[in-house]
Amino acid sequence: GQSEAIHLFQTLLECMKKRELITVFHIGSDEHQDIDVAILTALLKGTNASAFDQLILTLAWDRVDIAKTHVFVYGQQWLVGSLEQAMLDALVMDRVAFVKLLIENGVSMHKFLTIPRLEELYNTKQGPTNPALFHLVRDVKQGNLPPGYKLTLIDVGLVVEYLMGGTYRCTYTRKRFRVIYNSLSGSNRRSGRNASGSTPQLRKSHEPFGNRV
């Protein structure tokens, strides 16, 4: 009736007060834009989320194209830790395109893949799991693993050698690596901090890590 029409008209006027947040989606238009793209773009435009939160949102939706055009804008400053956390999430979620995008925007895999982070990836409870690796470690150790056992890089090295039939010596089982590993593990226990460090560093999009002092 007329009262309902007036109510709808008033609602429309209220919406138009923030018309910059309105996104119009034309179903069946020649542009062929996916509705998920329209929804995600509207979410990015209509919230005051940080650049990192926007990146995580596009990562969850697996829309690397939106991340390129709406998140990694020129001049955007990024905490190195934020980009590395996004890289960790991308690896766990098997988002190959995002891994490439993060590398293009300055994430150094050489600096990212620390010993603690590698072990975190081997022990993640998210994403696809590989129980075969745990079975192989159990076979190599010739015994059952305790509940909640955390794989170490030394375990991984022993499995590699086991699969190679003893014809290959893995870096992770060599004495030099064990010394570094044990020293790092002891340091972590004393300090209670993650060995990858927690000092925030800023960088801009498209600025190589090598340019930082």
N, C-alpha and C positions, 0 to 999 in steps of 0.2 A: 504494500500500500504506500500511500504518500509519506507516512511517518518513517517507514523503512528506507525510502528513497532519500529522505532528508538526512537520516542517520548515515547512510553510505556516502552522501555528498560531504558531510562534515568530516567523516573519516578520511576521505580523499584529500580534503583541504589540510588536515593535520599531517598527512603523509607528504604533501607537497611542500611543507615547511622545511623539509630536509630532502629536497629533490635530488641533491647530489648523491644520495645513498640509494636511489631507486635504479634498479636494473630492469630493462624491458627485454623479455625473451620472446622472440617470434617463432613459434612452432611451425615447422615446415617452410621456413624462409630459405632463400637461395644461399645464404651464408653457411648453412649446415653446421652451425655451432652446436656442440654437444651440450645437453642441459647441465651436466656436471661441471663443465667449464663455466657456464653462466652462474651457477650456484657458488662455486669456489671463488670466482672473481668478485661476486657480490660480497662474500664473506670477508675477503681481503680489503675491499673498499669500505665496508661498513663497520669495521672494528678498529680500535686503536692498538692492535696487537703489535708487539715488537717485531723487528725484522726476523729474529730467530724464531719466534712463534709462527710467523707466516711461513718461514721455510719448513718448519716441522709439519705445518698444516698441508702444504703442497706435497711434502714427502709422504704423508699418510694417505693422501688422495692419489699418489703416484702420477702427478702432473708436472713433469719436469719442464714442459713448455711454459706453464704459468710461472714457475720459479724463475725461469730465464727472463721473462718479460715484466714481472711484477715484484720480484723479490731481489734479484741480483741487479739492482739498478746502479748506474755509474755513480761513484762517490759515496756509496753506502759504507759506513764503517762497521766492521765486524770484530767481535772478540775472537781471537784464535781458538779459544776453548769452545766457543759456540759452534764454529765450523767443524771442529774435530768431533764434537758430540753428534752433530748432524751426520758426519761421515760414519761414525759408529752405528747410528740408527740405520743408515742406508745399507751398510754391509749386513747387518742383522736381518733387515727386511728384504735383502737381495734386490735392491733398487740400483741396477747397473748404471742406468742413465744418470742418476743422481750422483753416483760415485765419480763418474766422468766429469759432471758439472762442477762438483766440489774441487776436484783436482785442477780443472781449468781456472777456478777462482782462487787458487793459491794454497790449497791444502797439500802439504808435503807428506807423502806416504812414508818417506824415510824418517821424518820426525814423528809422525802419527803412530806408526807401528812399534811402540815401545814393548818391552817384555810384559809388563802388567796388562797392557791393552790386548796383546796377542792372546794371553791366557784368558782374558775376559771374553774374547770372541770364541775361544774354544769351549768355554763353559757357559755361554749364554743360554738362558731358559726361553728366550724368545725365538721366533722363526723356526725353520726346519731343524730338527735334531738328527744326530747321526749316532745311534746307539752302537753301531758297528765299531766305532773308535773306542768306546768304553770296553767292549768285548775284547778288542785287540790288546788294549792296555792290561786288562785282566790276564790274558794269555801270556803276555810278556812277563808280567810280575808273578805269574804262576800262583795266583790266589785271588780270592774275592776282594773287591774294592769296598771299603766301608761306605755306609749311607752318606750321601752328600759329598762324596769325594770330588775334589777339584783337579782337573787335568793340569799338568805342568808342561812346559816346553820340553823338559827332559823326557817326560813320558812320550811326547810326540816324536822326539828323536829316536827313542828306543823302538817305537812302532815302525818308523821308517826303515830302520836297520833290519828289523824282523822281517818286513815285507821284501826287502832286498836280499834276503838270505845271507846276511852277514858280509856281503861284498861291498858295502858302502858305509863309510863312517860319517854320521850326521853331525853338523856343527853343534847341535844342541846337546850332544853327549860328550863332546870334547872337554878336556880339562880346563882350557882357557875360558870356555863359556860357563862351565860349572862354577868357576871362581867368581866370575862376574855375577852370575845368577845368585849364588849364595850371599855375596856381599850386598847385592840389591835387596834380597829378601830380608836380611838382617837389618838393613837401614830402614826398610819400610816398617818393620816391627817396632823399631825404636822410635821412629818419628810419628807413626800412625797415619802417614800421608801416602797418597797414591804417587808412585814414582814418576808419573808423567808430568807432575808439576801442576800448580794451581795459580801461578801468577798471571793475571789477566793482561792480554796484549791486544792492541787495536790494529786493524788493518782496513784498507779500503778495497772495495770490489775491483777485480782485475789488477791488483797490485801484487806482484810476485813476492813470495816470502823472502827470496834472496835479497830484496831491496831493503829489508829491515836490518837495522844495526844490531 
